[in-house]
């Protein structure tokens, strides 16, 4: 994999992206084109067929999906040492979901227990 320290390091690579994903605005801002598909599977198929060089994806999710799509070929894939982005995870619940407020309250209490903040 290429060494990635700043976005300009990615200028000479063909990058596959998924329409509507969080990184779209970042790549547009950095003037780095993405070649779009509609799903993770399509994105990884393009990578496997060497039609793109890189695919931005959460590392754990990416390895999980690769294990589903190409279990015999995992050795052909690598990740960059530096992540494209670091962010905290969040939980989203639709306001239309039955008893959404209670569900979030239960989640918050369970998370506090895990963190040791009873």
Secondary structure, 3 states (H helix, E strand, C coil): CCCCCCHHHHCCCCEEEECCCCCHHHHHHCCCCEEEECCHHHHHHHHHCCCCCEECCCHHHHHHHHHHHCHHHHHHCCCCCCCCCCCCCCCCCCCCCCCHHHHHHHHHHHHHHHHCCC
